[in-house]
Amino acid sequence: MSSLIFYTDETQALIATDTLATSDKICGAPFKFTTKAFIIPHLRTVIAGIGQGGFCGRWFVHINDWMVANEINSLNIHAPHSLALLWSSYKKEFTIPDHATVKIFHFGFSEENMLINSYLYSSVKNFESEAIPYGLFGKPEFNVHVSSELDKPPKDFKFMMDSQRELQSSEAKENRVYIGGEIQLIRLDKNGFAVSYPGKFDDYSADEAAIYQNYSNNA
């Protein structure tokens, strides 16, 4: 699993993720650094996912290569059925157990209503489309005070993600959400996209060394 924190209002969406991917074979072992949220410029949309690793990237490729849509709300019409089919084939391809789950999030600037629109699709609900209300959301939970206006997003998101890491450190290894690498923050508004990097976590170098060591051991 991953860290995903986002804030939306009528004019903007701010989406923050970490970049650490852990091993499927060794609980919590660093596997690689990766991108967990994807910009789709021709749809004025950002997608992100939590849960089963790799599926959001596959969904991005499917949207870009195969789907006919002109903005986030037309994409929303086709997403539930397409996600369900893709998830079924993805589980078979990688022998993913039935108890595994995934959630996909879409954030887009709609030229229909000139507003930010956001949607959630969960495998637990067969990817039924759920509109996301404006506001702040974090998964896993965090426990810090954040300014309601988020007028200093990089600083705010760094505090929130540090809080997530602190809370997860007390969880059992098999239940813990491992958050690491660096923070990637995407801002979307009517003028386009901006990507920033609020900072690396304190154990970035240790995780990087472990990634290359694990790679060498399995080469």
C-alpha positions as CSV (number, residue, x, y, z in Angstrom):
1,M,0.0,0.0,0.0
2,S,0.9,3.7,-0.2
3,S,0.4,7.1,1.2
4,L,-2.1,9.2,-0.7
5,I,-3.2,12.6,0.5
6,F,-5.3,15.0,-1.5
7,Y,-7.1,18.3,-1.1
8,T,-9.7,19.5,-3.6
9,D,-11.9,22.5,-4.1
10,E,-13.7,24.0,-7.0
11,T,-10.6,25.4,-8.6
12,Q,-7.8,23.0,-7.8
13,A,-6.7,19.5,-6.8
14,L,-3.5,18.8,-4.8
15,I,-2.4,15.2,-4.9
16,A,0.6,13.9,-2.8
17,T,2.0,10.4,-2.8
18,D,5.2,8.8,-1.6
19,T,7.5,6.8,-3.9
20,L,8.4,3.6,-2.0
21,A,7.4,0.2,-3.3
22,T,8.0,-2.8,-1.1
23,S,8.6,-6.4,-1.9
24,D,5.8,-8.9,-2.3
25,K,8.1,-11.7,-0.9
26,I,9.7,-10.0,2.1
27,C,7.3,-7.9,4.3
28,G,8.4,-4.3,4.2
29,A,11.6,-4.8,2.3
30,P,12.3,-1.9,-0.1
31,F,11.9,-3.0,-3.7
32,K,12.1,0.2,-5.8
33,F,11.1,3.8,-6.0
34,T,8.1,4.4,-8.3
35,T,5.5,6.9,-9.4
36,K,2.0,6.4,-7.9
37,A,0.0,9.2,-9.5
38,F,-0.1,9.8,-13.2
39,I,-0.9,13.0,-15.2
40,I,-3.1,12.6,-18.3
41,P,-2.8,16.0,-20.1
42,H,-5.3,15.5,-22.9
43,L,-8.0,14.7,-20.3
44,R,-6.9,17.5,-17.8
45,T,-6.9,14.6,-15.3
46,V,-4.7,13.0,-12.6
47,I,-5.2,9.4,-11.5
48,A,-3.8,7.7,-8.4
49,G,-4.2,4.4,-6.7
50,I,-3.8,2.6,-3.4
51,G,-3.9,-1.1,-2.7
52,Q,-2.5,-3.7,-5.1
53,G,0.7,-2.3,-6.5
54,G,1.1,-1.8,-10.3
55,F,-2.6,-1.7,-11.2
56,C,-2.8,2.1,-11.4
57,G,0.0,2.1,-13.9
58,R,-1.8,-0.5,-16.0
59,W,-4.9,1.6,-15.8
60,F,-3.0,4.7,-17.0
61,V,-1.7,2.8,-20.0
62,H,-5.2,1.5,-20.8
63,I,-6.8,5.0,-20.6
64,N,-4.0,6.5,-22.8
65,D,-3.9,3.7,-25.4
66,W,-7.5,2.5,-25.7
67,M,-10.1,4.7,-24.2
68,V,-12.1,7.3,-26.1
69,A,-12.9,10.2,-23.8
70,N,-12.5,14.0,-24.0
71,E,-12.5,14.9,-20.2
72,I,-12.9,13.5,-16.8
73,N,-16.7,13.1,-16.9
74,S,-16.8,11.2,-20.1
75,L,-14.0,9.0,-18.7
76,N,-16.2,8.5,-15.7
77,I,-19.0,7.0,-17.8
78,H,-16.7,4.2,-19.1
79,A,-14.4,3.7,-16.1
80,P,-16.4,1.3,-13.9
81,H,-16.9,-1.4,-16.6
82,S,-13.4,-1.0,-18.0
83,L,-11.8,-1.1,-14.5
84,A,-13.7,-4.3,-13.6
85,L,-12.5,-6.0,-16.8
86,L,-8.9,-4.8,-16.4
87,W,-8.8,-5.9,-12.7
88,S,-10.1,-9.4,-13.6
89,S,-7.4,-9.9,-16.3
90,Y,-4.7,-8.3,-14.1
91,K,-5.4,-10.7,-11.2
92,K,-5.1,-13.7,-13.5
93,E,-1.9,-12.4,-15.2
94,F,-0.1,-12.0,-11.9
95,T,-1.9,-14.7,-9.8
96,I,-3.2,-12.1,-7.4
97,P,-5.4,-13.5,-4.6
98,D,-9.1,-12.7,-4.4
99,H,-8.7,-10.9,-1.1
100,A,-6.5,-8.3,-2.6
101,T,-8.1,-4.9,-3.2
102,V,-7.4,-1.7,-5.1
103,K,-8.9,1.8,-5.1
104,I,-8.5,4.2,-8.1
105,F,-8.9,7.9,-7.8
106,H,-9.5,10.4,-10.6
107,F,-9.1,14.2,-10.3
108,G,-9.9,16.4,-13.3
109,F,-10.8,19.8,-14.5
110,S,-14.1,19.6,-16.3
111,E,-14.7,21.8,-19.3
112,E,-18.4,20.9,-18.9
113,N,-18.9,22.7,-15.7
114,M,-15.5,24.5,-15.3
115,L,-14.9,22.9,-12.0
116,I,-12.6,20.3,-10.4
117,N,-14.4,16.9,-10.4
118,S,-13.1,13.9,-8.5
119,Y,-14.2,10.2,-8.4
120,L,-13.3,7.0,-6.5
121,Y,-13.6,3.5,-7.9
122,S,-13.1,0.6,-5.4
123,S,-12.7,-3.1,-6.3
124,V,-14.7,-3.9,-3.2
125,K,-17.7,-2.2,-4.8
126,N,-17.0,-3.6,-8.3
127,F,-15.6,-0.2,-9.3
128,E,-18.9,1.7,-8.9
129,S,-18.3,5.4,-9.5
130,E,-18.4,7.5,-6.3
131,A,-18.2,11.3,-6.5
132,I,-15.7,12.6,-4.0
133,P,-16.7,15.8,-2.1
134,Y,-14.3,18.7,-1.9
135,G,-12.0,18.7,1.1
136,L,-9.0,16.9,2.6
137,F,-8.5,13.2,2.5
138,G,-5.6,11.0,3.7
139,K,-4.9,7.3,3.5
140,P,-3.6,6.0,5.9
141,E,-4.8,8.3,8.6
142,F,-2.7,11.2,9.9
143,N,-2.9,13.2,13.1
144,V,-1.7,16.7,12.6
145,H,-3.4,20.2,12.4
146,V,-3.4,21.5,8.8
147,S,-4.4,25.0,7.7
148,S,-7.9,24.8,6.1
149,E,-6.7,26.9,3.1
150,L,-3.6,24.8,2.6
151,D,-1.8,28.0,1.6
152,K,1.6,26.4,2.0
153,P,1.0,22.9,0.4
154,P,4.5,21.5,0.4
155,K,4.9,22.1,4.1
156,D,1.5,20.9,5.0
157,F,1.7,17.7,3.0
158,K,5.2,17.0,4.5
159,F,3.7,17.3,8.0
160,M,0.8,15.0,7.2
161,M,2.9,12.3,5.6
162,D,5.4,12.4,8.5
163,S,2.4,11.9,10.8
164,Q,1.3,8.9,8.8
165,R,4.8,7.3,9.1
166,E,4.8,7.9,12.8
167,L,1.4,6.3,13.3
168,Q,2.3,3.3,11.1
169,S,5.5,2.6,12.9
170,S,3.6,1.3,15.8
171,E,1.7,-1.2,13.7
172,A,2.7,-4.9,13.3
173,K,4.9,-5.4,10.3
174,E,2.3,-7.5,8.4
175,N,-0.3,-4.7,8.9
176,R,1.9,-1.7,8.4
177,V,1.7,0.7,5.4
178,Y,5.2,1.3,4.4
179,I,5.8,5.0,3.3
180,G,9.1,6.2,2.1
181,G,11.3,7.5,-0.7
182,E,10.2,11.1,-1.4
183,I,7.0,13.1,-1.7
184,Q,5.6,13.9,-5.1
185,L,3.0,16.6,-5.2
186,I,0.8,17.4,-8.2
187,R,-1.3,20.5,-8.5
188,L,-4.0,20.6,-11.1
189,D,-6.1,23.7,-12.0
190,K,-7.7,25.2,-15.1
191,N,-4.2,26.3,-16.3
192,G,-2.6,22.9,-16.2
193,F,-0.3,20.9,-14.0
194,A,2.6,21.5,-11.7
195,V,4.8,18.9,-10.1
196,S,6.9,19.6,-7.0
197,Y,9.0,17.5,-4.6
198,P,8.5,18.7,-1.0
199,G,11.3,16.5,0.3
200,K,12.8,13.1,0.9
201,F,12.3,11.1,4.0
202,D,15.1,10.7,6.5
203,D,15.6,7.0,5.6
204,Y,15.7,7.6,1.8
205,S,19.4,6.7,1.6
206,A,19.0,3.6,3.7
207,D,16.1,2.5,1.5
208,E,18.0,3.2,-1.7
209,A,20.9,1.1,-0.5
210,A,18.6,-1.7,0.5
211,I,16.9,-1.6,-3.0
212,Y,20.2,-2.1,-4.8
213,Q,21.4,-4.7,-2.3
214,N,18.1,-6.7,-2.7
215,Y,18.5,-6.4,-6.5
216,S,22.0,-7.7,-6.3
217,N,21.0,-10.6,-4.1
218,N,18.3,-11.7,-6.6
219,A,20.2,-11.0,-9.8
